[in-house]
Amino acid sequence: MKKQNAVAILAALAQGSRLDVFRLLVEAGPEGMPAGHVATALRLPPSALSFHLDRLRTAGLVSVRRDGRSLIYAARFEAMNALVAYLTDHCCQNRPELCKPKVRSAGGRKREARIPA
């Protein structure tokens, strides 16, 4: 990933509603979610959602496909993974195993974070 791509992705995510939209699409998985469901879940007016989805799509973070009359948006996991790889390149003096984040599981125990492939 080039620096300018990383900056574009980070800029797209540096807004609360867009970050919420992207996180919701990550939760939805590869199948994605209809735009109307995203709007309802996040209580965003359709015009605002359309603007945010367009910014995320332009940054390469989401894809869109038509299913009948619905537009289905999905997170592009390869873009997210590429950004994480770019940010952690040469991490910890080339010892990437030290850079894996620890997150709390539902039970409160720490575990390694897993990013879908």
Secondary structure as UniProt FT lines:
FT   HELIX           3..13
FT   HELIX           16..28
FT   TURN            30..31
FT   STRAND          33..34
FT   HELIX           35..42
FT   HELIX           46..58
FT   TURN            59..60
FT   STRAND          62..67
FT   TURN            68..69
FT   STRAND          70..75
FT   HELIX           77..88
FT   TURN            89..94
FT   HELIX           96..99
FT   STRAND          102..104
FT   TURN            106..107
FT   STRAND          110..112
//
